[in-house]
Amino acid sequence: MVRAARAVVPALSKRWFVAGQSQGGHAALFTANLATEYAPELDFRGAVAHGAPANLAGLVSVIGPSFPPVLGAEMKTYVAYILAGLQASRPDFDLQSYLTPLGRSVVADAAELCYDDMATRMNNIELGEMFTKQLGEPFRQAWDAIYSIPTTGYHRPLFIAQGENDTTSLPALTDKLVEDLAANGQPHTYRTYPTGHLGTPEAALSDTTAFARQLFAGR
């Protein structure tokens, strides 16, 4: 996007950073992991991620036809979006063989519908109804390839903001991500806030604004 913008308006700065919330936070972390090598002609400064879901691979191993109705519409909708992403990015993986007719319909809708409509769609659907068989190791490996946030390879600072009452991006799972980043010596700042999933960007704004200013302080 930055390349494209500068191709249209060459006067735009080469200096940039990325910020995102929820799935956007997930994308911001992946961007941060790739940016310096993918676009070395630009000056990438760092990333801000709020409510970025992490370490959900463990969920995969227990999803199947007997999965209990324990997740709310938010989380079920997120799983549906991940399945649609898996189908798009890994056409070599036979996702359809894991899905019931209802599951196939849900994944098709997830490729088209925005969040509010998709959440309404998932409100009365349980994940167990969507699958024909237990999700095993091949599924988990395919999921990991597109989903698991890297814990090494960051060349610029990260700011990770987490809501303490977030029921979509669970605090304990973000804690594990941050522990892994720290163990691998990755440049990061971690802050938590007394908010739910959607309230974290506003609660963190003063901290993330100061962080962004610092990224651009030097030349």
N, C-alpha and C positions, 0 to 999 in steps of 0.2 A: 504493500500500500504506500509506503514512504517512497519507494522507487517510482511508482506510478505517479504520485503527486509531484515529485520533483521533475519528472519527464514533462509534465504539463506546465509547471511553474518552477523553472530552474533556480529561482531566487530563494526558494524555501531552504531552510537550514538543513544541514546533514545531521544535526544533533536531534535525537529523539529518544523517547522512552515509551513504554506500554503499560496500560492499566486495565484491569477488568474485574468484574464481579461474577461470582458463581462459575458457570461454564466459561464466561469471559476471563475470570481469574485463572482457570485451568489453561485457557489458551494463552494468557499472558506469561505463565510460567514456561510453557513449551516455546513460546516466542523467545523468551530470554535465553533459553538453552540453545537456540539455533541462530540467533540474530547475528552474532559477530562473525560466524563462519559463512552464513548464508548471504549476508550483504556486507562484506568487508569495506566497501567503498563508503558506507554510511557510518555515523558515529553514534552507535547505540549506547545509552547511558544506564539503563536499568529497568526494573519492573515493579509494579504494585499489583498484588493479587488479594482480593477480598473473597472470603467464603469459597475458596477453590476446593472442590471435593478431592480427597486423596485417600489412598490405601483402601479402596473398595474392592480390590481383587478377592479378598477373603469372602465377600458376599457372594461371589460367583459360584464358589464351590458348594454352597448350600441351596442355591436356587434350583427348583425343579417342580414337577407336578404337585408335590406334597408341601411346597413352601407355604408357611402359615400366613394368614392375613394380618401381618404386623406392621406393614409400612403404610404411611400416609400417601395422599395423592401426589405431594411434592416429590417424594423419593421414587414412587412408581413412574411418574412422568420422566424423571431424570434417567431411570433405567431404560425406558422406552427410547429416549433420545440417543443413549449410548448404543443401543442395539441398531438403531437406524444408521448411526455413524459407522459401526462395525460392518454393516452390510455394504455401505458405500465405499469404505476404504479397503475392505478385504473381500472382494468378490470371489476370491479363490476359496474362501471358507464357507462351508455349507451351513449357513445359519438357518436356512429354511427347514432343515431336517430336525432342528430343535424346537420348532414352533408349531403350535396348534393352528387351525384356521383363524381363531381369534387372535393369536399371537402375531400371525402374518399380517392381519388387518391392522393391528396396533402399530407394528413397525412401519407399514406403509403410510399410516396417518402421521406418525412421528416425523417422517421425511417431509411432510407438507405443512403441518399445523404449527402455529405459534403457541406460546406457552399456555395462555389462558384456555384456549380451546382444547389443547392436549390434556391439561389438568382436568377439565370437565370430562373428557373422554375416559380418563383413567380412574375417575372417582369411584366408580362401581365395578372396577375390574381388579382382580387380584393376580399377582404374578404367577401363582401356581396354575391358573387357567390358561396361561400363555405358552406353556412348555409341554413337550411330549416326553421328555426324559431329563434326568439329572444332568446338570452342566458339569462336565468333567474337565480334565487337564487340557485337552486340545482347545476347548472353548476358552479356558482361562488364559492360555498362552496367546490366543488371538486377541482377547480383550486387553491383556497387558501390553501388546504391541502398539495399540492405539491410545491407551488410556493412562497407564501408570506414569506419574510425574517423575522425570529424571531427578536423581539426587546427586549427580556429579555433572561437571561440564559447564558450569556457569562462570562467565568471565566478568560480569557486571553485578552490582548490588541488587538484591531482592528485598521487597517489603511485603510481608505476609500478615494480613489482618484477619482475625478470627473472632466470630461472635461466640460468647460463652454459652448462649442459649440456642445455638444453631442446631436445628434438627435435620437439616439437609446435608451440610458439610460438617460432620460431627467433630467436635473439638478434640477428642482423644485421637482421632485419625490424623488430624492436622498436626497435633503434637508429635506423632510418630514421624510424619514427614519432616518436621523441623529438627527433630533429633537426628535423623539420617543426614540432613543437610549439614548440621553442625559436626557430626562425626566425620563427614567427608571434607570438612574445611571450606564449605561454600559460603560466599559472602551474602549474609542475610540479616534482616531485622524482623523480629516476631513480636506482635502486640495482640493482646486480646481485649475484648470490649463486652460490656454487659448487654448484648443485643442478640436478636435472632438473625436469621439468614439475610433478610433484606435490609436490616438496619445498620449493618456493619460499615458500608461505605461512608455514610454520613457521620457515624460515630468516630471513624478513623480519619476524617477529612483533614483536621489540623495537623495530625502526624504525617499523613501521606503528602500533604502539600509541602511541609517542611522537608521531607525526604526528597521530593522532586526538585525543590529549589537547590538542595545540596548537590544533586546529580548534575545540575547545570551551572554550578558555581565556578568550576574550572573551565578552561578552554579545551 
